[in-house]
Amino acid sequence: MTSLRMSAKGRRTAAALGAVSAGLLILSACDKPSPLSTLTVNGDTVNAEAACYGDGKAIGESEIKSCLQKEAEKTITVGMDDKVRFGVDPEVAENGWTLFIGGQPAEQEPYKKTYRSIPGNVFFSSQQGGAPLKKAQVSLVETDGNKLKGIWHFELKKGE
């Protein structure tokens, strides 16, 4: 009788170890998540994973174009007098990142810090002198020289 108990206990132990090993194997097969970018306005914060991410490598030319045209999944309301605070992962800042507004670069040189603050009115002025915009898609683009490595999207809705 004693040998049967030990054998049953041994089987349970082996089954538990097998389950743990299988779980670790499954987890190791998962893709590493992309770094998050963060947008904060008046204490409201939204985080986004990359719409496209090369995991340290450059994104292909064809993928860049389609990725820049993707709709933002995260939205935040911004007043004209609000400060919009952007934050990126330190590895993104190390390479440098640029803001795109409506799919177009808003600056020439990549920014190399993890955090920056920009007045809300910058995002809602019309480029052709027409009526002010009611919403704007803002993209954070990780760059390394001339190579794009990641793209994050946010939609800013004009508040009162």
FIKOLBA-877728 format. One record per residue (C-alpha): residue number from 0; residue in one letter; x, y, z. Coordinates in steps of 0.5 Angstrom, whole numbers, plus 2048, in hexadecimal, padded with zeros to 3 digits. Layout:
// FIKOLBA-877728
     n   res    c1    c2    c3
   NUM     A     X     Y     Z
...
This chain:
// FIKOLBA-877728
     n   res    c1    c2    c3
     0     M   800   800   800
     1     T   806   805   802
     2     S   809   804   7FB
     3     L   802   806   7F7
     4     R   802   80C   7FB
     5     M   809   80E   7FA
     6     S   808   80C   7F2
     7     A   801   811   7F2
     8     K   805   816   7F6
     9     G   80B   816   7F1
    10     R   806   816   7EB
    11     R   803   81C   7EE
    12     T   809   81F   7EF
    13     A   80C   81D   7E8
    14     A   805   820   7E5
    15     A   806   827   7E8
    16     L   80D   827   7E6
    17     G   80B   826   7DF
    18     A   805   82B   7DF
    19     V   80A   830   7E2
    20     S   80F   82E   7DC
    21     A   80A   82F   7D7
    22     G   808   836   7D9
    23     L   80F   838   7D9
    24     L   810   836   7D2
    25     I   809   839   7D0
    26     L   80B   840   7D3
    27     S   812   83F   7D0
    28     A   80F   83F   7C9
    29     C   80B   845   7CA
    30     D   80D   84C   7C6
    31     K   810   851   7CB
    32     P   80B   857   7CB
    33     S   80D   85D   7C8
    34     P   80F   863   7CD
    35     L   809   867   7CF
    36     S   809   86F   7CD
    37     T   805   873   7D2
    38     L   800   879   7D1
    39     T   7FE   87E   7D7
    40     V   7F9   884   7D7
    41     N   7F7   887   7DE
    42     G   7F8   880   7E1
    43     D   7F5   87C   7DC
    44     T   7F9   877   7DA
    45     V   7F9   872   7D4
    46     N   7FE   86D   7D2
    47     A   7FF   86A   7CB
    48     E   803   864   7C8
    49     A   806   865   7C2
    50     A   802   864   7BB
    51     C   808   862   7B8
    52     Y   80F   860   7BB
    53     G   815   85D   7B9
    54     D   818   85A   7BF
    55     G   81E   85E   7BF
    56     K   81F   85D   7B7
    57     A   81C   862   7B2
    58     I   815   861   7AF
    59     G   814   860   7A8
    60     E   813   866   7A3
    61     S   80C   863   7A1
    62     E   80A   861   7A8
    63     I   80C   869   7AA
    64     K   807   86C   7A5
    65     S   801   867   7A7
    66     C   803   868   7AF
    67     L   803   86F   7AF
    68     Q   7FC   86F   7AC
    69     K   7F9   86B   7B1
    70     E   7F4   86E   7B6
    71     A   7F6   86F   7BD
    72     E   7F2   86A   7C2
    73     K   7F4   86F   7C8
    74     T   7F0   876   7C8
    75     I   7F1   87C   7CD
    76     T   7ED   883   7CE
    77     V   7F2   889   7CD
    78     G   7F0   890   7CF
    79     M   7F3   895   7CB
    80     D   7F7   898   7D1
    81     D   7F9   891   7D4
    82     K   800   88E   7D4
    83     V   800   887   7D0
    84     R   806   883   7D3
    85     F   809   87D   7CF
    86     G   80D   878   7D2
    87     V   811   872   7CF
    88     D   815   86C   7D2
    89     P   81C   86E   7D3
    90     E   81F   869   7CD
    91     V   81A   86D   7C8
    92     A   81D   874   7CB
    93     E   824   871   7CA
    94     N   823   870   7C3
    95     G   81F   877   7C2
    96     W   818   878   7C0
    97     T   814   87D   7BC
    98     L   80C   87F   7BC
    99     F   808   87F   7B6
   100     I   802   882   7B6
   101     G   7FD   880   7B1
   102     G   802   87B   7AE
   103     Q   807   881   7AD
   104     P   80D   882   7B1
   105     A   80C   888   7B5
   106     E   814   889   7B7
   107     Q   81B   888   7B3
   108     E   81F   885   7B9
   109     P   81D   87F   7BD
   110     Y   81C   880   7C4
   111     K   821   87C   7C9
   112     K   81D   87D   7D0
   113     T   818   879   7D3
   114     Y   813   87E   7D4
   115     R   811   885   7D1
   116     S   80B   88A   7D2
   117     I   808   88D   7CC
   118     P   802   892   7CC
   119     G   7FB   890   7CA
   120     N   7FA   895   7C5
   121     V   800   893   7C0
   122     F   7FB   88C   7BE
   123     F   7F5   890   7BC
   124     S   7F7   895   7B7
   125     S   7F6   894   7B0
   126     Q   7FC   894   7AB
   127     Q   7F8   897   7A5
   128     G   7F5   89D   7A9
   129     G   7EE   89A   7AA
   130     A   7EA   899   7B0
   131     P   7ED   896   7B6
   132     L   7ED   88E   7B7
   133     K   7E9   88B   7BC
   134     K   7ED   885   7BC
   135     A   7F5   883   7BA
   136     Q   7F8   87C   7BA
   137     V   7FF   87D   7BD
   138     S   804   877   7BC
   139     L   80B   876   7BF
   140     V   810   873   7BB
   141     E   816   870   7BD
   142     T   81C   872   7B9
   143     D   823   86F   7B8
   144     G   827   874   7B3
   145     N   822   873   7AD
   146     K   81F   86C   7AF
   147     L   818   86C   7B3
   148     K   818   867   7B8
   149     G   811   868   7BB
   150     I   80A   86C   7BB
   151     W   805   86E   7C0
   152     H   7FF   871   7BF
   153     F   7FA   876   7C3
   154     E   7F4   87A   7C1
   155     L   7F3   880   7C4
   156     K   7EC   883   7C5
   157     K   7EB   88B   7C5
   158     G   7E8   88C   7CC
   159     E   7E5   893   7CE
